[in-house]
Amino acid sequence: MFHAAGAKFRERLLRAGNQNGKTFCGGCEGAYHLTGDYPSWWVGRRFEKPVVMWAAGVTGETTRDNPQRVLLGNVGDQGKGTIPADRIVDTAPARGVSDLLDYVKVRHKSGGLSTLRFKYYEQGRQKWQGPPVDVVWFDEEPPQDIYDEGLARTIATGGLVYLTFTPLLGMSEVVRRFLTENSSDRHDTNMTIDDALHIPAEERARIIASFPAHEREARSKGTPVLGSGRIFPIAEEEITVAPFQMPVYWPKIGGMDFGWDHPFAAVEITFDPEGDVVYVTKAYRARQETPILHAAALKAWGNWIPWAWPHDGLQHDKGSGEQLAKQYESHGLNMLGSRATFPDGTNGVEAGVFDMLDRMQTGRLKVFSNLAEWFEEFRLYHRKDGKIVKEADDLLSATRYGIMMLRHALLPPALRAENRKKAAARNPLGADPLEHF
């Protein structure tokens, strides 16, 4: 995902846990660009001519020990990194840092020479000003001003910038621009320790347990450290459940959050009424697509599922003049007759959030482990200055609306009809025992 995104996005972040392989990924990509030798599976950006590349870390020592080591090999063992030894034509030492190189000349398959230079953030912004560059690799998170200078070096070349780091600095400006700002130039890939399949499962558990509790989410899952600002301070494992076949007699409801520039999002919720447990079993998220496309995707889950929706569903589309909720209904979704509210008619965000938190803390809200996008939002949901940050929360909002309207969850039509026949036979006078579903 990370490498492939380079074909479309100018700026990319590989946000991952410690020792998951992110620096190795960055070093492999750097070697491909410098040599022009791309593997057969490569679908990312390609350079057909020699490039100028900068690779950088926080200090001269960490640059030597991480990006330089991965690209060239350990000190004294040059040529054992991702750049083949027979492609390394010349090197020159840097001043002031033992065994750090200033530049490396690499033979490109076209016959020319690529130039690799090593930089570090401690040099300060002025040292990052200079000539055009094709590729900039930031290994570990840079300060905002350094990142801006590195990005500026690629403007004239139409080049690319990529970052590989664990976000231990929290929701910094650099992290925020990738996670919350809408941009067609930017892509975030989140890799957790569970994606690092080269690490045995038992070893992953040992690694996670070795991290300090307050850094565990960041160091194992690439989640920015949010501290006391995190809205759901719950260990992910406490709400995660492996997908399983739901009993047909558990009712379902959907929740949706409308969007265009920020994504449209929807979830399917299955409810265990005996245990009062909510299961989030499906998730859908897409940006800048029309209601007819969203509806087509959601009808595949079952066009009988009732859909809870927010207050902006009452707004009228400027083109058709039709309410948003009615548009989705016209495309075949079973939209509930009114916006999402609690049984008492209120619809406060804080009340909905606390309801979800209460369910998480008491084991009454579970999420299927394969819903990666849902968990991405869960990890980043936080407060700033005491207020909920309404960014990257689309699936969580859809979940909140579905839970608010849980009283309208339905059984499949065939099962409803069968149960009503049985109920009518036992109680010919009256009340439908399933009406609250």
Long-range contacts (C-beta under 8 A, 24 or more apart in sequence): 1-189, 2-162, 2-189, 2-191, 3-29, 3-42, 3-43, 3-44, 4-43, 4-44, 5-44, 5-187, 5-189, 6-44, 6-45, 6-160, 6-162, 7-43, 7-44, 7-45, 8-187, 9-184, 9-185, 9-186, 9-187, 10-154, 10-159, 10-160, 10-161, 10-185, 10-186, 11-151, 11-160, 11-161, 11-162, 11-178, 11-183, 11-185, 11-186, 11-187, 12-160, 12-161, 12-162, 12-163, 12-186, 12-187, 12-188, 12-189, 13-162, 13-163, 13-164, 13-165, 13-178, 13-186, 13-187, 13-188, 13-189, 14-162, 14-163, 14-164, 14-165, 14-189, 14-191, 15-165, 15-166, 15-167, 15-175, 15-178, 15-188, 15-189, 15-190, 15-191, 15-222, 16-164, 16-165, 16-166, 16-190, 16-191, 16-192, 16-222, 17-166, 17-191, 17-192, 17-193, 17-196, 17-218, 17-219, 17-220, 17-221, 17-222, 18-166, 18-207, 18-211, 18-219, 18-220, 19-196, 19-199, 19-207, 20-191, 20-192, 20-193, 20-195, 20-196, 20-199, 20-222, 21-191, 21-196, 21-198, 22-164, 22-165, 22-166, 22-191, 23-66, 23-67, 23-70, 23-139, 23-164, 24-70, 24-82, 25-164, 26-55, 26-67, 26-70, 26-137, 26-139, 26-162, 26-164, 27-67, 27-70, 27-71, 27-81, 27-82, 28-82, 29-137, 29-162, 30-55, 30-67, 30-71, 30-82, 30-83, 30-116, 30-135, 30-137, 31-71, 31-81, 31-82, 31-83, 31-84, 33-114, 33-134, 33-135, 34-83, 34-87, 34-106, 34-108, 34-114, 34-116, 35-83, 35-84, 35-87, 35-106, 35-107, 35-108, 35-109, 35-114, 36-108, 36-109, 36-110, 36-114, 37-109, 45-160, 47-134, 47-135, 48-110, 49-108, 49-110, 49-112, 50-108, 50-110, 50-112, 50-113, 50-114, 50-115, 51-108, 51-114, 51-115, 51-134, 51-135, 51-159, 52-114, 52-115, 52-117, 52-131, 52-132, 52-133, 52-134, 52-135, 52-157, 53-114, 53-115, 53-116, 53-117, 53-133, 53-134, 53-135, 53-136, 53-137, 54-116, 54-117, 54-118, 54-119, 54-133, 54-135, 54-136, 54-137, 54-150, 54-153, 55-116, 55-117, 55-118, 55-119, 55-137, 55-139, 56-118, 56-119, 56-120, 56-121, 56-136, 56-137, 56-138, 56-139, 56-142, 56-150, 57-120, 57-121, 57-139, 57-140, 58-120, 58-121, 58-122, 58-140, 59-120, 59-121, 59-122, 60-94, 60-96, 60-97, 60-100, 60-120, 60-122, 61-97, 61-100, 62-120, 62-140, 63-97, 63-100, 63-118, 63-119, 63-120, 63-139, 64-97, 64-98, 64-99, 64-100, 64-101, 64-118, 66-139, 66-140, 67-118, 67-137, 67-139, 68-100, 68-101, 68-118, 71-104, 71-116, 72-101, 72-104, 75-99, 83-116, 89-113, 94-118, 121-146, 125-149, 128-153, 132-156, 132-157, 132-159, 133-157, 133-159, 134-159, 134-160, 135-159, 135-160, 135-161, 135-162, 136-160, 136-161, 136-162, 137-161, 137-162, 137-163, 137-164, 138-162, 138-163, 138-164, 138-165, 139-163, 139-164, 139-165, 140-164, 140-165, 141-165, 141-167, 141-168, 141-169, 141-172, 141-174, 141-175, 142-174, 143-174, 144-172, 144-173, 144-174, 147-174, 166-218, 166-219, 166-222, 167-218, 167-222, 167-223, 167-224, 167-225, 168-215, 168-218, 168-219, 168-225, 169-224, 169-225, 170-224, 170-225, 170-226, 170-227, 171-224, 171-226, 171-380, 171-382, 172-224, 175-224, 179-224, 179-380, 179-391, 179-392, 180-389, 180-391, 180-392, 182-261, 182-262, 190-221, 190-222, 190-372, 190-376, 191-222, 192-220, 192-221, 192-222, 193-220, 193-221, 217-379, 221-379, 223-379, 223-380, 224-379, 224-380, 226-380, 226-382, 229-382, 229-383, 229-384, 230-381, 230-382, 230-383, 231-353, 231-357, 231-381, 231-382, 231-383, 231-388, 232-356, 232-357, 232-360, 232-378, 232-381, 234-357, 234-360, 234-361, 236-375, 236-378, 236-379, 238-360, 238-363, 239-360, 239-365, 239-366, 239-367, 240-366, 240-367, 240-369, 240-375, 241-279, 241-366, 241-367, 241-368, 241-369, 242-368, 242-369, 243-281, 243-368, 243-369, 243-370, 246-270, 246-279, 246-281, 247-272, 248-411, 248-412, 248-415, 249-411, 249-415, 251-409, 251-410, 251-411, 251-437, 252-302, 252-305, 252-409, 252-410, 252-411, 253-305, 253-306, 253-307, 253-308, 253-402, 253-405, 253-406, 253-408, 253-409, 253-410, 254-298, 254-301, 254-305, 254-306, 254-307, 254-308, 254-402, 255-307, 255-308, 255-309, 255-340, 255-397, 255-398, 255-399, 255-400, 255-401, 255-402, 255-403, 255-405, 256-298, 256-307, 256-308, 256-309, 256-328, 256-398, 256-401, 257-310, 257-394, 257-395, 257-397, 257-398, 257-401, 258-309, 258-310, 258-312, 258-313, 258-324, 259-287, 259-394, 260-287, 260-288, 261-287, 261-288, 262-287, 262-391, 262-394, 263-287, 263-394, 264-289, 264-294, 264-394, 265-394, 265-395, 265-397, 265-398, 266-294, 266-298, 266-307, 266-398, 267-374, 267-395, 267-398, 267-399, 267-402, 268-301, 268-305, 269-399, 269-402, 269-403, 269-406, 269-409, 271-406, 271-409, 275-364, 276-364, 277-363, 277-364, 277-365, 277-366, 278-359, 278-364, 278-365, 278-366, 278-403, 278-406, 279-366, 279-367, 279-368, 280-365, 280-366, 280-367, 280-368, 280-371, 280-374, 280-399, 281-368, 282-368, 282-371, 283-371, 283-373, 283-374, 283-395, 285-373, 285-394, 285-395, 291-324, 291-327, 291-328, 291-331, 292-331, 294-328, 295-328, 295-331, 295-332, 295-333, 296-331, 298-333, 299-332, 299-333, 302-412, 303-332, 303-333, 303-334, 304-334, 304-410, 304-412, 304-413, 305-334, 305-410, 306-334, 306-335, 306-336, 306-405, 306-408, 306-409, 306-410, 307-333, 307-334, 307-335, 307-336, 308-336, 308-340, 308-401, 308-402, 308-404, 308-405, 308-408, 309-335, 309-336, 309-339, 309-340, 309-401, 310-339, 310-340, 310-397, 310-401, 311-339, 311-347, 313-339, 314-339, 336-405, 336-408, 340-400, 340-401, 340-402, 340-404, 340-405, 341-404, 341-405, 342-404, 343-407, 347-404, 349-388, 349-400, 350-388, 352-400, 352-401, 352-403, 352-404, 353-388, 353-400, 355-400, 355-403, 355-404, 356-396, 356-399, 356-400, 356-403, 359-403, 365-403, 371-395, 374-399, 407-436, 408-437, 409-437, 410-437, 411-437
